[in-house]
Amino acid sequence: MSDDARYILAIDQGTTSSRAIVFDRSGAVVSVGQKEHRQILPRAGWVEHDASEIWNGVREVVGQALSRADITRHSIHAVGITNQRETTVVWDAKTGRPITNAIVWQDTRTQGIVERLAADGGLDRFREATGLPLSTYFSATKIAWILENVEGARERAERGELLFGTTDTWVLWNLTGGVRGGVHATDVTNASRTLLLDLRTLEWRPDILDAFGIPASMLPEVRSSSEVYGTAGPSSLLRETPIAGILGDQQAATFGQAAFDAGEAKNTYGTGNFLIVGTGTEPVMSGNGLLTTIAYKLGDGEPHYALEGSIAVTGSLVQWLRDNLGIISKAEEVESLALSVDDNGGAYFVPAFSGLFAPHWRPDARGALVGLTRFVNKGHIARAALESIAFQTREVLDAATADTGTRLEELKVDGGATGNDTLLQFQADVLGLPVVRPEVGETTALGAAYAAGLATGFWSDLDELRANWREGKRWEPTMEAAERDRLNRSWDKAVLRTLDWVDEDVK
Ligand code: ADP
């Protein structure tokens, strides 16, 4: 790091692509590098990534971002990492090679492991310790699946030859030297999504590791979200630059929205939707289907907690309209198609493609398009798809209100689908709340940059970051209450139609 290091670089290792973004002190984007990686779908319900392809992509996008800003590593004060959460990589410590494809958060192959563990103590047997229900969503069942199904994996893991990490850990380990001394660590936010971390002590739980049959030697060290973990290795374009911030993507977006305190919230509209509501330094257990998660921990400071409403399918439903139905050719076209009709024509689309996540947690649900008549056309289907994003958000916001006892005054939003005005107006309408989008849309990467910049003195404190937040656009609710109630009631009925679909012999 040199004296003229004027920027922070954030690496955003996402579900569909990896990006590197250079930020200046005001939080403005200076340059972006981006590369998609393959979604490997070997069979229904399975979703994989090639972790080596991801690492190569990360190296490439770092190069793109530096060259597009016309700078070298000397201009980078520190690096922050944010990442798709839960996605599980297991690799050989000696060769640095993954032993199999990464199992992605959306993958539901581990339902059998969930059922096996739930037979003794139910789906909530680890909730008090971890804040999470047993679900295919979190890393623990995915690690167990690899140990049980990849030949020789269990023996190698027990001999201490294998390492586990979510993609933050995979990127950090490689960036800091890989087989030559790479740092094997994660931050508390990512660790809190494994189903293996004690939320209060911030340590791995030996009893839960035993229940899943996971050797502790595979696990990364749990560190805070904002501290120097190590420096980039000698073969990296970033060599000697400190890596100083890690936050899982949703926690990073919350941090990037400057929602640091209890009662502050954000909702991200990406592949899925993720509402996060801060609860301060106390974890709050949800009685309404939300997850309890760690929001951030700065260095030696106390951990901050949050409630989270995770919705599996939102923006990916728009991709499905594009790729599987072919009624649009680009995601953005969903808006004009939806505007070709006046309303949903009575159609409701519940995209329970991998069951329903929050607040229902029903793996037995499958998608349904209901309310169909001869009248319904592709415009109505596009409309119903967009509306499903807003209705699902209304459900998790209601759950958060019930858990915290306070209703938000407005909803801060971000993510790829927030370019859609029709969606956000409808969102304000079904919530009866203003919806606000910040000027800088890149909140996820910005959050990771903030964590790295705080650890290295680039930014001084949270107040300086709060001052960086600026409102971009606002949508006020305009719908009559009776209409809102009618729509929400129909949605609730549509959800009921999706439940109890999967039987032993009907997947
Ligand atoms: P992620 O970080 O999860 O990969 P992004 O925040 O980049 O996702 O958002 C991409 C998602 O947003 C895609 O699923 C895409 O279908 C959806 N999307 C993009 N533009 C629009 C739009 N104008 N209207 C609705 N959805 C959109």
Residues whose N, C-alpha, C, O or C-beta is under 5 A from the ligand:
A	BS01	ADP	G14 T15 T16 Y269 G270 T271 G272 G315 S316 V318 Q319 A331 E332 G415 G416 A417 G419 N420
